[in-house]
Amino acid sequence: MSSKGDINTQISLFLTQLKRRQISGAKEVALATANLLIRFISSRRWVSTTAMIEQIRILGAKLVDAQPYELTCGNVIKRVLKNIRTINEAFAPKGNKDTDLEEDLNPSSSMLGLLSVSDSMNTSGDGDSSNNSSMANLTKHKSNEAEPGLTPSGYYVSEEVRAKARDLRNAVIDEIQSLIDEIQNDDPLFKAGIDMITDSDLLLTPCPSSKTMVDFLLKAAAKRNFTVIVTESYPNNVEKAKKMVQQLKNAGVKSTLIPDAAVFAVMAKVSKVVISARAVLANGGCIASSGVAMACHAAKQFTKPVLSIAGSYKLSPIYPFDVESLIEVGNSSKVIDFSDAELMDKLEVINPLYDYISPELIDIVISSDGGASPNFVYRLILDNYSEHDQHLSSVEIGAA
Amino acid sequence: MTQQLSGKELKELKKKQKQAQRQARKNQAGNQAGNQAGNQNSNQNSNQNSNQNSNQNSNQNSNSNSNANSNSNSASSAGNGSSAPTSRDYAETRAQMTQVNLFAGIEPPKAIMSKLQVHSSILHLALQMQSCRIIGSASRCKAMMLAFQQVVRDYDTPSNGSFSRSFASHLSQQIEVLKSGRGLSVSMGNAIRWLKQETSGLSMDISDESAKEYLVETISDFIRDRLDVADRIIVDTASNHLQEGDVVLIYGSSKVVLNTLIHAYTVQKKKFRVVIADSPPLFEGKKAARKLMNVGIPVTYILISALPYVIKGITTFMVGAHAMVSNGNLYSRVGTSMVAVMAAARSIPVLVLCETIKFSDRVQLDAFSVNEFIPQSTKGNKDENLIFFDLTDQKFISKVITEVGALPASSVPVILREYKQFL
């Protein structure tokens, strides 16, 4: 308990950083969230996985509310929750009743899992599995266990269960650690992406703000000989676009910058459009920086393939029922300077930071698991997340 | 270069020659010196240097100016001409290798020629057009015709020639100079063709004075009929397309489109909103926003990349034209096609407002074959492919509103053919 105050300050620090955008960018936020979760989980003693899931959900809701547009934060939390549920399943067949009800909370588990539950229920003779609350779960312990010990929350739990909880905690932390490794390692993603690119391709990328895109193109350039057209992404990412072109040139990649308005004009010559998603949604569509949707529309007119590159942690179990809620609107003084008082005063100026790209405009979604059709993304998402964790908070984007 | 060299050596040699050629060309300003092979190479090169050139050109005294500039440039190339390849050489080579020439076929802006016979108003106009101070196909055409009126008035027939003959060549010189500032627009081309016809049709018998008077008058008529009245008819027709509560999307700052909106708002008293999509580097939308704001029309201002965010509420897309080409496509400010595609994808009507003077015999498939570079006043990155125009396919155009009626884009060649004697 000594570290509890510590973790609380860490959480509030993280919340402020999210709100102030001191931590921003899909990957940074994902990593920071995962690291915070490790600290959060290791800072407490867990009585049951149910409690752990509940606590993480509460924490997750706070984080998501702090910065609803950084979808990867919620994604990481949901991934971890799914992992906990899976680990829980792995612990379950050993016959401990502690975990029986967890199975109940997780009806989406495999048939095999269901069989093992019913099996353990039969052997223990505890047929009442309709109870869902962790409270009831713990009460049951109290009645069943011979040697009760006092948990911080005031419930009696056996030493055996405590040991189990420790194992569970370590297992969860291991899982998060491997998730972090996965987020940090873009190689499988890039490898899958490079397979899609051929020599003498003329690539157009409207995502100069994405670090993943720069890394990917530099990596791909080592294996393929292609040309890159970067859009200027005025007004939000002009400097980044210039920097990206320079970086590519320094690496010996033929590259050039075009204004956003010229995208359609040059599209006839482009052979592939490569975009970097900030988040991939369950319908296969994605959220990317402003200007990407137009480039994809143009590509569609010329039937040029559009590749969307996104690490698995960007797959989000959210359906874009309300597209506008997914798009953040930025500083309008970037569009018209405040010094231009006459215009600024009377005009309504809008500067959206992101675009929603509908799945029809995307040909292939490349994630760490390889390429997939946008239509198939929902299935990848089903693998990674539990349906119970689709929404962490009621105000969350996309929540019905 | 007759001697056999390996590919690598040849490349190296060509590069050196190219640089030398570039210097030579700059120094001799316009003289067609240098051999053929060199010219081929430097063609590409001059493209890359286009922005540099255009910067130098903003001054009329281009001869001395470009010399001064090339001198400062030559410092870097003089060194590597004689010495062995240095690391900077390699860096330069790599810089050239990573260069992409998307619009290699498009001619970069040049220096304005100055000739002795040029009328000051033409020179003035050429500069104004080059710096984009006079912009827009119709405005440029009108300004040119007014300048030609001046030229006609101030022209003195040489003692040994007749007016109609000598004036034609004088006019050609003026056009040459005007063209050197910025390429002629389609409307200007059409107007010039008409004026030349008028000049050659002048009777030999009439006096210089009456010939001048006739030309000045007929130019005035031309401006009135083909530009002013045409605009007014289009404004009348197009404003009827606007309805109460509409949200009209416009791109850029077409004069006839703005007049239509202002007419519908102030005269017809319709209440509607306007969304202006704009793009760098010209930011013509700001100009349009000021005009519309001044009459009280509520305006939303966005950049073109923000269009998907606002397109949901749009009811009409109105756009002006630089030209309508004969295969029905719209040749207009770069970005127009992008906006038209987005609008068409949402079944938003795309209305093109275009005077018939902007109709062209030319057929065009893409923005690469015929285009212009936007001259830059500030020192820009030569990597930015700042083209002026793009081509909107006719399948995205719902209607073309002209002074001879509203028609589908496919009817452009019909108008050109049927109305040839009137146009």
Contacts between the chains, C-beta under 8 A, distances in Angstrom:
chain1	res1	chain2	res2	distance
A	227	B	100	5.7
A	229	B	100	7.1
A	229	B	102	7.3
A	232	B	280	7.3
A	232	B	384	7.1
A	233	B	305	6.8
A	234	B	279	7.2
A	234	B	280	5.1
A	234	B	303	6.0
A	234	B	305	6.9
A	235	B	280	8.0
A	235	B	303	6.3
A	242	B	381	6.9
A	245	B	383	6.2
A	248	B	98	7.4
A	249	B	94	7.7
A	249	B	95	6.9
A	249	B	98	4.3
A	252	B	94	6.1
A	252	B	97	7.2
A	252	B	98	6.4
A	253	B	98	6.4
A	254	B	97	7.0
A	254	B	98	4.9
A	254	B	99	7.2
A	254	B	100	5.2
A	255	B	98	6.3
A	255	B	100	6.6
A	256	B	99	7.5
A	256	B	100	3.9
A	256	B	102	6.5
A	256	B	383	5.0
A	256	B	385	6.4
A	257	B	381	6.7
A	257	B	383	4.9
A	257	B	384	5.1
A	257	B	385	7.4
A	258	B	102	7.3
A	258	B	384	7.0
A	258	B	385	4.8
A	259	B	279	6.3
A	259	B	280	6.2
A	259	B	281	7.2
A	259	B	334	7.3
A	259	B	335	8.0
A	259	B	384	6.5
A	259	B	385	7.4
A	259	B	386	6.4
A	260	B	279	6.3
A	260	B	303	7.5
A	260	B	304	5.6
A	260	B	305	4.9
A	260	B	335	7.6
A	260	B	338	8.0
A	261	B	279	4.0
A	261	B	304	5.4
A	261	B	333	7.9
A	261	B	334	4.8
A	261	B	335	3.0
A	261	B	338	6.3
A	261	B	390	7.7
A	262	B	334	5.3
A	262	B	335	7.3
A	262	B	367	7.9
A	262	B	385	6.1
A	262	B	386	7.9
A	262	B	387	5.8
A	262	B	390	6.9
A	263	B	338	6.1
A	264	B	335	7.6
A	264	B	337	4.4
A	264	B	338	4.2
A	264	B	341	6.5
A	264	B	390	6.1
A	265	B	334	6.1
A	265	B	337	6.9
A	265	B	366	7.5
A	265	B	367	3.8
A	265	B	368	7.8
A	265	B	387	6.3
A	265	B	390	4.0
A	265	B	391	7.4
A	266	B	102	5.7
A	266	B	367	7.7
A	266	B	385	7.3
A	268	B	366	5.1
A	268	B	367	7.8
A	268	B	368	7.2
A	269	B	102	6.7
A	269	B	368	7.3
A	290	B	305	4.8
A	290	B	306	6.1
A	290	B	309	7.7
A	291	B	305	3.5
A	293	B	308	4.2
A	294	B	304	7.2
A	294	B	305	6.2
A	294	B	307	6.4
A	294	B	308	6.5
A	294	B	338	5.8
A	294	B	342	6.6
A	297	B	308	8.0
A	297	B	338	7.8
A	297	B	341	5.7
A	297	B	342	5.9
A	297	B	345	6.2
A	298	B	338	6.3
A	298	B	341	6.5
A	301	B	341	5.7
A	324	B	309	7.8
A	327	B	309	6.3
A	329	B	309	7.9
A	335	B	301	6.9
A	335	B	302	7.2
A	335	B	303	5.8
A	336	B	286	7.4
A	336	B	301	6.5
A	340	B	286	7.7
A	342	B	290	7.3
A	342	B	293	8.0
A	343	B	286	6.4
A	343	B	289	6.0
A	343	B	290	7.0
A	343	B	293	7.6
A	343	B	301	7.3
A	346	B	293	4.9
A	346	B	299	7.3
A	347	B	289	5.8
A	347	B	293	7.0
A	347	B	299	5.4
A	347	B	300	7.2
A	347	B	301	4.6
A	348	B	298	7.5
A	348	B	299	7.0
A	348	B	300	4.3
A	348	B	301	6.9
A	349	B	300	7.6
A	349	B	301	5.0
A	349	B	302	7.3
A	350	B	300	6.5
A	350	B	301	7.8
A	350	B	302	5.2
A	350	B	306	5.8
A	350	B	309	6.6
A	350	B	310	6.3
A	351	B	302	7.7
A	351	B	303	7.5
A	351	B	306	6.5
A	352	B	306	5.1
A	352	B	309	4.1
A	355	B	305	7.9
A	355	B	308	5.4
A	355	B	309	7.4
A	356	B	308	7.3
